[in-house]
Amino acid sequence: MRNKEPDSCGFASALQAIGGKWKTSVLWELHLRPHRFAELRRLLSGVSEKVLAQQLRQMELDGLIHRHDYDEVPPRVEYSITPLGMSLNDAVTAMSAWGKRHEAWKARQQAAA
C-alpha cells in the first residue's frame, strides 16, 4: 500500500514527475523547440504511440508541458515546455552529470578490483 502522507522534502514528487522511461527525453526535446506528436515519436525511437500519449498527458497534468491545439483541418497539435518543465529539465541535467560521475567512479572501482 502506498503512503498517502505528503512528501515533505519534495524528492518523491520530483521522481514521480520524471518517472517513466521517456519523460526526461521528451523534456530534452521540447526544451530545444516545440514539437508535434509525430515529430516526438520519430525523435524518440522505440517509444510506442500509446506510451508517448500517456506520458505526454501525465506531463501536461503535472504542468511540465503545454499542449496547443490549433483547431485546424487537418488537426494540428503542438507540445512545448513550460517554465516549470524547464526548471525540472535543469534539475535532471544536474542529476545526469552526477550519474556520469558515479559511473566513472564505479568503473574505477571495478578496474582496481
Residue pairs with C-beta under 8 A, 6 or more apart in sequence:
7 13
14 88
14 91
17 23
17 59
17 62
17 64
17 88
18 24
18 27
18 88
18 92
20 55
20 58
21 47
21 51
22 44
22 47
22 51
22 52
22 55
23 55
23 58
23 59
23 64
24 92
25 44
26 40
26 44
26 52
26 55
26 56
26 59
26 65
26 79
27 59
27 64
27 65
27 81
27 85
27 88
27 89
27 92
28 89
29 35
29 40
29 43
29 44
30 40
30 65
30 79
30 80
30 81
30 85
31 81
31 85
31 86
31 89
34 68
34 78
34 79
34 80
35 43
35 78
35 79
36 76
36 77
36 78
36 79
37 52
37 53
37 56
37 77
37 79
40 52
40 56
40 79
41 47
41 49
41 52
44 52
56 65
56 67
56 79
59 65
59 85
60 66
60 67
63 82
63 84
63 85
64 81
64 82
64 84
64 85
64 88
65 79
65 80
65 81
65 82
65 85
66 79
66 80
66 81
66 82
67 77
67 78
67 79
68 77
68 78
68 79
68 80
69 75
69 76
69 77
70 76
70 77
70 78
81 89
